[in-house]
Amino acid sequence: MKKILLIAGGLFCLFLNVQAQRKNIDKVVAVLGNNIILLSELNQQYAQYLNSGNPNNETVKCYLLQQMLVQKLLKQQAEIDSVMVDDNQVDNELDRRMRSQIQRAGGQDRLEQFLNKSVLQYKDEIRPDVKDQLIAQKMQGKITENVSITPLEVQKYYSSYKKDSLPDIPTEFEIGEIVLHPELTKAEKQKFHDKIDALRLRVKSGEDFGFLAKTYSEDPGSAPDGGDLGFFDRTVMAKEFTAMAFKLKAGEVSPVFETEFGFHILQVIERRGEQVHARHILVHPLTTPQSLDRVKLHADSIYNNLTATVAAKKLPFSAAASMYSDNKETKYNGGMMLYYDGVSERTTFIPADKVDPTVFLTVDTMKVGSISKPVMFTGADGKEGYKILFLKSKIAPHKGNLDQDYAKFKNKAQEQKNDRVLSEWFEKRRESTYIKIDEDYTTCNELKLWTKATTPSK
């Protein structure tokens, strides 16, 4: 073991010497096993931190470096255990981050001005790190996948609270929904079909597909990148989109075709076995007053069946949701909305401040067990329609207790146990892994445990 540590120490010195000979200002700030972390990588993480709207604070780099060490340790184990993520997962995460950062920056141009580079360049730069983060997350999940919690452990966790320190639980709602979007007739759709067909003809006449996608496509995820969707297989896109993409040869442009999202044209850029690289232009058909009138009549009919006074004719809300709702996320859950706080399991109990404001205005005045008349709404995607809402329960603010909040305390107890298992895992790996941190960061409180745990004995 001591010999391995000496070899690793020699490698660290070699890394430092190589970096010192470079003209640009970069150096190795940490070595973990056979992985290195460069100052430029740390600075890139800090730039992402700033672009997320956080204030300038150099001490944050201590925390970021600690997170990078955690990530490297998990990735190192993932390589041993053959834990991997595919390119589609990486692409989706990159797109999600770019949408978020573009929104925070106030537009793509502002973001590119802040980064001093194009979004495409930035995505290429951070892609390896995003992939490593996803692998680390997957490895962390594998470490805790068999960690279970018993009712006795939940009770023990709850008992660890002092009575006056129990959490305050705000007002919570359980809300069901039936979402109805209008369907356009063939005649109503025609002008949107003609709009995108005109763009197809412009591509055929020699205009740049990427420029037209950036200018006219209504897909916010891909339009900033000229419609580029990256590589994908047969499992991730709408079936009509997949069928068209895998039918075309590289360079070919499709005819106009329709999916649930609207009208598309696409161009295949490259094929690699069972993956295709394509870009597309999307046009959303807009609702018409006539289509809204039709869906309103349909909504009224469903509402009447839900509230029928004759029991034999009364339709259960959960059945109506599965039969009629256009929201795929809730229709097979009895129509019940789900809330996820980013840590615990999904739940039907939604804190009042997390309920959509337009929904809250309706349910706040409803009686528990009642069903609302159809209410018009506009979704985040701009689609208009009608919703029928069902207030299953409303829980008043209270101190946390096992009778009402067992699931919450169970999740917290599970998190605590997961953290303990992960801490034990990290402790064992730190003791058996060579770790060297640059002296500029040895004073960081966040990193003291790392340096202490891996200081080689003489």
N, C-alpha and C positions, 0 to 999 in steps of 0.2 A: 504493500500500500504506500509505504514511504517513498519507494522508487517511482511509483506512478505520480505521486505528488511532485517529486523533484522534476520529472519530465514535463509535467504540466506547467510547473513554474518556469522552466526554461522556455517553453512555448510562449508563455505570457511575455517574457522579456523580448523574445524574437518579434512578437507582434508589435510591441512598443517601439522597438528599433526600426522596424519597417515603416511604421506610421510616422515616426520622427523624421524620416528621410523624405517624406512627401512634402510638397510645397503647400498643399492646402491644409487648413487647420482642422485636423481630425485625429482622433486617438482612440485606443481601446479603453473603455471605462470599466469593463467587467469581463471576466472569463468564467464560464460555468461549464465544467467538463470539456467537451470539444467545441463549445459554442462561444462566440465572442459578441459583445455588444459595443458598438462604436458610438462615439459622441454624436456623430451626425444622426444616428438612429434615435438617440435620446432626444436630440433637438427636434427631430421630426415628430415625435410623440408630443413634445411640448407645444409645437405649432398646432397640432390637432386639438390639444387642450385649450389653447387660446381661441381657436376658431369655433369652439363650442360655446363661446360667449363668456368664458371665465376670465377673471382679472389677471394681470401680469404678476406672477409670484414665483421667483426662481427656486424657492424651497420645495415647490411641487415636484421638481425633478428628482428629489430623493424618493418620493412615493412612486413616481413613474418608473424609476430604475428598479425599485423593488418589484413592481408589477412585471417588468420585463424579465427579471430573474425568475419569478414564479412561472412565467410563460415558457421560458427556456427549459426549466426543469420538467415541466409537464410535457413539452414537445419531445424532450430527450427520451422520456418514458414511452411516449406515444410511438416513437420510432421502433422501440424494442417490442412493443405490443401490437405493432401494425395497425394503429388507429389513424385513420385518414379521413379527409373530407374531399368531396369532388368539386370540380371547377364551377358547377352550377351554384353550389352553396356560397362559394367565394364571390361569384358575380352578383348574386342577389344581395349579399351583405354590402358589397361595394356600392351597388345602386342605392340601397337604403341609406347608407351614410352620405352619399353625394346629395340625395334629395334633401336630407336633413340639413346639411351644411349650406347648400344653395339657399334654402329657405331662411336660415339664420342670417346669412350674409346679405340677404335682400336681392338675390338674383345671381345668375351664373357669372355675369361680367364682374360684379363686385367680388365674388369669391376668387375668381382668377386674378383680379388685381391684388387681393390680399396675399394669394399664394405666389404671385409673380410667375405663374405658369398656367397652362390650360388644364381643364378638369381631366381630360384624357391622360395628360402627362402625370398629373397627380395620382390618378387611379392606378397607373402602371407602377408608380413609385411605392405606394402603400400596399399594393396587392400582396407581396410576400408576407408583410407583417399581419395583414388581415387574415391570411390563410393560417399563419402560425397561431393567431388568437383563436380562430375557430377550432383548430386541432387541440389547443390547450383546453378549451371549454369542453370539448368532447371527451378528452382524457380525464378531466375533473369529474365529469358525469359518470365515467366508467368506474372511478375510484369509489364513488358513493352509491352506485346503482343498487347494491344489495343491502344498503343501510335502511333498516325498518324501525318503526317506533311502536311501542306497545301502549295500551291505555294506562298502564301503571306509570310509564315514563312521562306521559302527558300530565297525569295527576301530580307527579313529583315536580315537573317543570312549573306547573301552575302554583304549587305550594311554595316555590322558591320566591314568589313575589310577596312583599309586605302588603298588607291590606291597602295602605294609602298610596302604594306605588303601582297598583293595577292600572293598565292602560285605559284611557277614555276612548270609548267606541262611539264614533259620530252616528248620526242618522244614516240608516242604510235602507236600500230598496231592493226588492226582487221584482223585476219587470219583464213581462213577455211582450213580444212584438210580432205582428204580421206585416211584412213589408210588401207593398204592391207597386211595381213600376209599370208605366203605360207601354203598350205594344203599338208600334206604328204599322199602318197599312203599307202595302207595297208602293202605292202612289206617294205616301208621305215620305217614304225612305228614298225615293228616286233622286231627289235633288242632292242628297248626301252622297249617293252612289256616283252621280255625275261629277260632283266636286272632286272626289278622289280619282275618278277616271281621267279627269283633265290633268291631274298631277302625273298619272301614269304615262299619258301621252307626251308630257313635257320631258319625262325621263327618257322615253323612247326616242325623242328628237335630239337627245344629247345633253340635256341639262343634268347637273350633278344631283344624284339621289340624296346624298348626305345633306347638301344645302337645303333642298326642298323639305326634307324631314325636319331639319332644325327649324325651318321657317313655318311649316304648316302642320306638322304632326301634332296630334292632341294627346299623345302618350307622354306624360311628364317625366317618366322614368328614363326613356330612351331618346326623346327629342333633343336634349342638350348635346348628346353624343352622335347626332346625325342619324338617329334611328337605330344605332348599333345595339344589338341584343346579346352580343358575345356568342359563345358556343352553348348549345343546349341539346338535350337528347329528346326522345319521344315521350317523355313522361311529364314535362314541366309546362308545356303550352296547351292552349285550347286545342281540341282535336282537329278542328278545321285548319288551324294555323300549322299544326304539326304535319298534317297530310300535305299541305301545299309546300312547306319548306323542304320536306324530304323528297318531293317529286321533282323539284327543279335542279338544274345543274348550276355549277358555280358561274356567276355573272348574269344568270337569267333573272328577269323581272316577272313577277306573277301577274295574272289578271286580277281585277278587283274581286275580293271575296269577303264574306261576312262571318264574324264570330259574335259571341255574346257582348263583346266590348265595342263593336262597331264595324266599319268597313276598313279593310287593309289592302295595301299592296306591299309586297316584300321582295327583297333581292337577296339571293344566296351569295355569300362571299367566298365560303370555303366549306368543303366536306371532309371530315375525318372519321371514317368508319361510321359508327352509329351516333355521331354528333355533327351538327351543322352550325355554321356561323352565318348569321343573317342580320339584315337590318330591315326596318319596316316604317311605313307611314300609316297613321291611324286617324280616322275621322269619326267622331261620335255623332250619331243621329240625335238631333234635339227633339224634345217632346213638342207636340202641338197642342193648342187648346182643345181640339177635338179628342186627341188621345187621352188627355187628362180627364175630360168629361167621361170617357168610356171607363177608365179605371176607377173613377169615383163611384160610378154606378155599381161596378163589381165589388168595391169595398163596402158600399152600403148593403149590398145583398149578403155579404159575409157577416157583417155586423148584426143584421137582422136574425141570421141563423144562430149566431152566438148568444143573442139575448132573447131568443124566442120564449114566450111565456108557457108554451106547451112543452113539457119535458121531453116528449118523444121527438120533437123537432129541434131541440136545442143541441147545438154542435159544441163539443168540448174544445177549448182553446188550443190545446196541444195538437189535436187532430186537424183543426183548421190551419194551424201554422205549417204542419207537415204537408198539407194538401195544397195550400195556396201561396205561402210566403216566398218571396224572391230572394230572401237573405239566406244563403247557403250555410252561413256560420251558425244561425240560430234555428232554422226551420226543423232540423232533426234533433233539437234539444228541447222540444216542446215549445219552441218560440222564445225560450228564456235567454236574455242577454247575459253574457259572461264578463267578469272583471278579472284582470290579471295585474298584480302590482309589480311584476317584474321579478319577484322572488318566490312567493308562495304558489300553491296550485290555483288554477282557475276556480272561481266561485260565482254563484248567482247573486251573492250579496254585494251590492254596489254602493260605495260611500256617496252621500248626496252630492259632494263637490266633484265627483267623477261622472255623474250622470250628464248626458248631453243636455245642454241648456234648453233646447226646444222640447225635449222629452220631459225634462224636469217641470217645465211650466204646466204640462198636462197632468202628470202623475201626482204632483204636489197637492192638488185639490181633489184627487180621487179617493174614494173609500177602498179599503183593502177588499180584494175579491171582485172589484168592478172592472168593466171594460169600457174603454173610451170610444166615442164615435170616431170615424176616420178623420185623421188630421193630415193636412198637406205638409210635406217636408222637402228639403233639398239636401241631398247627401254631400259628403266631402268631395265626391267625384263630379258634382254639379248636376247629377241626375235628380229629376223631380219625381214625386210619387205621393202615395198615401200610406199612412201607418195606422194600424189599430193596436192600441196598447192595453195590456192587462197588468194590473197592480196585484201581484200575488201576496206581497207582505211589505210592511213598513215598520222598521224597528227604531224606536226612539233612542236618543243618546243615552248611554249608560256606562257604568264601570264594567270592564271585562269580567266575565264569569264563565264557568264551564258549561252551564246549562244552555246559554245562548250562543256562546262563542267557542265551543269545543274545537271546531275545525281550525280556527285561528291559532289557538294555543297548540294544537297538534302540529300545525305548520311551523310554528316558532320552535317547538321542541325538536322537530325534524331538522330544521336549519342548524340548531345548536349541536345536534349529534353529528350532522354532516361536517360542520366546522371542526369538531373535535377529531373526527376520522381523518380529515384532510390535514389538520395540524400535525397529527401523529405521522402521517405519510410523509409530509414535507420534512419533519424532523429527522426521520430515518434517511431520507434521500440526501439531505444537507450533510449529514455526518459521513456519508460515503461518496460524496461528490466534491471534486476540487472546485473551489470558488475563490476568485481573486477580484477585489474591487479597488479601483484607482484611489489613491490617497486623497484626492479632492473630495471624495464622497464617503470616506470612512467615518466622518463625524455625524453623518445622518443617523438620527435615531431609528429610522425605519430599516436601516441596513446593519445595525449592530449585531442583531441575532444571526444574520447571514455570515458575517466575518468571524464572530465568536465560534459559531458552530463548525466552521471549516478551517480554523487556523491549524496548520500542520504541526504535530508535536515533534520536538527535537530528539 
